[in-house]
Amino acid sequence: MRVEWFRPDLKDSQVHLYDDHVDKYTDQIQSYRGRTELNNQELQRGNASLKLSSVRVSDEGRYKCFIQSKYQYDDTTVNVSVEAVGRPPVITVDGFDHSGGLHLQCESEGWYPKPDLEWLNSEGVSLSSETTETHRNEDRFNVKHTITVHHRDDKIHCRVKLRHHVLETQIITTSKRYSSWRTSIILISVFVVLSVTAGILIAAFAHKNRGKMLEFLLSYIFM
């Protein structure tokens, strides 16, 4: 009996070949080496299923199984879809705008195919993203959306969905925390400005009085 699995949409099409009680790998596609297997015991029962391990996005596509014995042959086609679940979404705070709105950014990596990302308020109502970015890194998708919160909802959710897979992260933006974030940012900004100003004044003073300081030190040494 001969059992052959192949990809009809590829030039080098052979995925796995079993012929005369032996697995043969001479013409097997290089990317499938060491990842395909037929169960010999199941073959005796008429089950020619192919086991494919370490599945990759590139494995997605159409597969054809051809079975031939001394007296008959048959074939069937299987369409394989691959899904890769990415990392949980990460929400970061990106400061405030001039009207006091809080900028939030949500990002998630490593999905296939491209997932859907949505923002939800504390009541589960969908919020519109202001900017959306999608990047494909080799065979995976990275998504990033931003939003500005003005109403200070207690909880903002970022949800990434791919068919039956859902990953979600939330951030708490109560009025108390919201105000403290803004106050902290303002205080830090004021401290930085004052520090820089003080440094400039000290440097200018030292440069202006460098000659007097040197004269004072020399007179002190030779006393």
C-alpha positions in Angstrom: 0.0 0.0 0.0 1.1 3.5 -0.8 0.0 6.6 1.2 1.1 10.0 0.2 0.3 13.4 1.7 1.2 16.4 -0.4 0.5 20.1 -0.9 -1.0 20.6 -4.4 -0.4 24.4 -4.1 3.4 24.0 -3.7 6.0 23.2 -6.3 7.9 20.8 -4.1 4.7 19.2 -2.8 5.5 16.0 -0.8 4.7 16.2 2.9 4.9 12.5 3.8 5.2 9.3 1.8 4.6 5.8 3.1 5.3 3.1 0.5 5.7 -0.7 0.9 5.7 -0.6 4.8 8.4 2.1 4.9 8.4 5.9 5.5 10.4 7.6 2.7 11.7 11.1 3.1 13.9 11.6 0.1 11.5 14.0 -1.7 9.9 15.5 1.4 9.6 19.3 1.7 12.5 20.4 3.9 10.4 22.4 6.3 8.4 19.2 7.2 11.5 17.2 8.1 11.1 15.5 11.5 7.5 16.8 12.0 5.3 14.3 10.2 4.2 10.8 11.3 1.8 8.1 10.3 0.6 5.5 12.9 1.4 2.1 11.5 -1.1 0.3 13.7 -3.9 2.7 12.6 -2.9 2.1 9.0 -3.8 -1.6 9.4 -7.3 -0.4 10.3 -7.5 1.9 7.3 -6.7 5.2 9.2 -4.1 7.1 7.2 -4.2 10.3 9.3 -1.1 12.4 9.3 0.2 13.8 12.6 2.0 17.1 12.2 4.0 18.4 15.1 5.4 21.9 16.0 2.8 23.5 13.8 3.8 26.7 12.0 1.8 29.4 10.3 3.4 28.3 7.0 1.6 24.9 7.4 -1.7 26.6 6.6 -3.1 25.5 3.3 -4.6 22.6 1.3 -3.4 19.1 1.8 -4.2 16.1 -0.3 -4.0 12.4 0.8 -3.6 9.8 -1.9 -4.0 6.1 -1.1 -3.2 3.3 -3.5 -3.2 -0.5 -3.1 -2.9 -3.3 -5.5 -6.5 -3.2 -6.6 -7.8 0.3 -5.8 -7.0 3.9 -5.0 -8.7 6.9 -3.5 -7.9 10.5 -2.4 -9.3 13.2 -0.3 -8.5 16.9 0.4 -8.2 18.7 3.7 -8.0 22.4 4.3 -5.8 23.3 7.3 -6.2 26.6 9.1 -3.6 27.7 11.7 -4.2 30.1 14.6 -1.6 31.5 16.9 -2.6 33.1 20.2 -0.4 36.1 21.1 0.6 37.7 24.3 -1.9 39.3 26.7 -2.5 43.0 25.9 -0.5 45.6 27.8 -2.0 49.0 28.7 0.3 51.9 29.2 -0.4 55.5 30.3 0.9 58.0 27.8 0.2 61.3 29.6 -2.5 64.0 29.4 -3.7 66.3 26.7 -4.4 70.1 27.0 -8.0 69.4 28.1 -7.1 66.9 30.8 -7.9 63.8 28.8 -5.8 60.7 29.8 -4.0 59.0 26.9 -4.0 55.2 27.0 -2.2 52.8 24.7 -2.9 49.1 24.3 -0.6 46.7 22.5 -0.5 43.0 21.9 2.0 40.8 19.9 2.3 37.4 18.2 -1.1 36.7 16.7 -2.1 34.9 13.5 -4.2 35.7 11.7 -4.8 39.4 12.5 -6.9 39.8 15.6 -9.5 42.4 16.6 -8.7 44.9 19.4 -11.3 46.9 21.2 -11.7 49.2 24.1 -14.5 48.8 26.6 -15.7 51.1 29.5 -16.7 49.9 32.9 -20.2 49.1 31.6 -18.9 47.0 28.7 -19.7 49.6 26.1 -17.3 49.6 23.2 -15.2 52.8 22.8 -13.7 54.0 19.5 -10.0 53.9 19.1 -8.3 57.1 18.0 -5.3 55.5 16.3 -4.8 51.9 15.2 -1.6 50.2 14.0 -1.0 46.7 12.7 2.5 45.3 11.9 3.4 41.9 10.6 6.6 40.5 12.1 7.6 37.5 9.9 4.4 35.4 10.2 2.7 37.1 13.2 0.7 40.2 13.7 1.2 43.0 16.3 -1.6 45.4 17.0 -1.6 48.7 18.9 -4.5 51.1 19.5 -4.7 54.4 21.5 -7.6 56.1 23.2 -8.2 59.3 25.3 -10.3 59.0 28.4 -12.2 62.1 29.4 -15.0 60.8 31.6 -12.7 59.0 34.1 -14.5 55.6 34.1 -13.6 53.4 37.0 -12.3 50.6 34.6 -11.1 50.6 31.0 -10.7 47.2 29.3 -8.6 46.4 26.4 -9.7 43.1 24.7 -8.0 41.2 21.9 -10.1 38.6 20.0 -9.3 35.9 17.5 -12.3 33.7 16.7 -12.7 31.7 19.9 -9.7 33.1 21.7 -10.0 36.2 23.9 -7.3 37.9 26.0 -8.2 41.0 28.1 -6.4 43.5 30.4 -8.0 46.3 32.4 -6.8 49.6 34.0 -8.5 51.4 36.9 -8.8 55.1 36.4 -10.8 56.4 39.3 -11.1 60.1 39.9 -8.7 59.9 42.9 -6.0 58.1 41.0 -6.6 60.1 37.8 -6.0 63.4 39.7 -2.9 62.0 41.5 -1.3 60.9 38.2 -1.8 64.4 36.8 -0.5 66.1 40.0 2.5 63.8 40.0 3.3 64.7 36.4 3.0 68.4 37.1 5.2 68.2 40.2 7.9 66.2 38.3 7.8 68.8 35.5 8.2 71.7 37.9 11.0 70.0 39.7 12.9 69.3 36.5 12.5 73.0 35.4 13.7 74.3 38.7 16.6 71.9 38.8 17.8 73.0 35.3 17.4 76.7 36.2 19.3 76.3 39.4 22.1 74.5 37.6 22.4 77.2 35.0 22.6 80.0 37.7 25.2 78.1 39.7 27.3 77.5 36.6 27.1 81.2 35.6 28.0 82.4 39.1 31.0 80.1 39.3 32.2 81.2 35.9 31.8 84.9 36.7 33.7 84.7 40.1 36.3 82.1 39.1 39.1 84.8 39.1 38.2 86.0 42.6 38.0 82.5 44.0 41.4 81.6 42.6 43.0 84.8 44.0 41.5 84.0 47.4 42.8 80.5 47.4 46.4 81.6 46.5 46.5 84.2 49.1 45.3 81.7 51.7 48.0 79.1 50.7 50.9 81.6 51.0 49.8 83.2 54.3 
